[in-house]
Amino acid sequence: MAVELTRGSPVERQCIRLAAVLGWLGLSIQLYLVFYGRWSVEASLLGGLVSYFSYFTVLTNTLVAAVLTSAATTRESRGRTFLLQPWVSSGIAVSISVVGLAYSLLLRHLWHPQGWQLIADELLHDVMPLLFVLYWWRCVPKGHLRLGHIGLWAIYPLLYFAYVLLRGRSLGIYPYPFVDVEKLGYPQVFLNASGILLGFVVVALVVLGLDRWRGSRP
């Protein structure tokens, strides 16, 4: 059953709109950089688009921007109703939190982006995770989550991991170094993925606990 977004103050609604704009801005900058890089070496733009959507960061930020856009509008649709369900928005909050944490712990030290890439990098990995967690805390109705929702949320990263392995086996290209089978081998990749999945479950348990705590308050 869908539960309507908690109505906030006009300031909060403006903040949600701004967060949605920032989300789409970060995704747009990153897409432009991908297309420009492919165009400069006369590579396929379609291949660049496929590569763009092969990153968990991009997929999850797209979901974040879609939720924020749905929350900022009043036009009813099946998509909006689905995205604004507390268990759906909460699952996306877990995923975007993992994006920010994994990037800071595993990837940030591997490169030093500059210019527009730095802006896109900060928006997608730092700004949007923080803004969406704040949105979840302030605006998503609490007290509706159950332990079984964690299993539903975990389907998303598991399907993504399966896709990464299949795509890597076909093209020899892996979006993240910790899932690069050609360099690490399957045992190490599965070990790395298990560690990230464990972190995902821990974050999910924290979200569930906070939801129950907030839901029990008047």
Long-range contacts (C-beta under 8 A, 24 or more apart in sequence): 2-81, 2-82, 2-84, 2-85, 3-84, 3-85, 3-86, 3-141, 3-144, 4-84, 4-141, 5-71, 5-84, 5-139, 5-140, 5-141, 6-138, 6-139, 6-140, 6-141, 8-138, 8-139, 12-138, 12-139, 13-72, 16-68, 16-71, 16-72, 16-135, 16-139, 17-72, 19-68, 19-128, 19-131, 19-132, 19-135, 20-65, 20-68, 20-69, 20-71, 20-72, 22-123, 22-127, 22-128, 22-131, 23-61, 23-64, 23-65, 23-68, 23-123, 23-128, 23-131, 24-65, 24-69, 25-123, 26-61, 26-119, 26-120, 26-123, 26-124, 26-127, 26-128, 27-58, 27-61, 27-62, 27-65, 27-124, 29-116, 29-119, 29-120, 29-123, 30-58, 30-120, 30-124, 32-116, 33-116, 33-117, 33-120, 51-173, 51-175, 54-163, 54-164, 54-167, 54-175, 55-175, 55-176, 56-95, 56-99, 56-157, 56-160, 56-175, 56-176, 57-99, 57-103, 57-124, 57-125, 58-124, 59-160, 60-92, 60-95, 60-96, 60-99, 61-96, 61-99, 61-124, 61-128, 63-92, 63-95, 63-96, 64-92, 64-96, 64-128, 64-132, 65-128, 67-92, 67-132, 67-135, 68-132, 68-135, 71-135, 71-139, 86-140, 86-141, 86-142, 86-144, 86-145, 86-211, 87-144, 87-145, 87-146, 87-149, 87-152, 89-136, 89-140, 90-136, 90-140, 90-145, 90-149, 90-153, 90-207, 90-211, 91-149, 91-152, 91-153, 91-156, 91-204, 92-132, 93-132, 93-133, 93-136, 93-140, 93-207, 94-153, 94-200, 94-203, 94-204, 94-207, 95-153, 95-156, 95-157, 95-200, 96-128, 96-129, 96-132, 96-133, 97-129, 97-133, 97-203, 97-207, 98-157, 98-196, 98-199, 98-200, 98-203, 99-124, 99-125, 99-129, 100-125, 100-126, 100-129, 100-130, 101-199, 101-203, 102-196, 102-199, 106-178, 107-176, 107-177, 110-177, 136-207, 137-210, 142-210, 142-211, 142-212, 142-214, 142-215, 143-211, 143-212, 143-214, 143-215, 143-216, 144-211, 144-215, 145-207, 145-208, 145-211, 145-212, 147-208, 149-204, 149-208, 150-201, 150-204, 150-205, 150-208, 153-200, 153-204, 154-197, 154-200, 154-201, 154-204, 157-196, 157-197, 157-200, 158-197, 161-193, 165-189
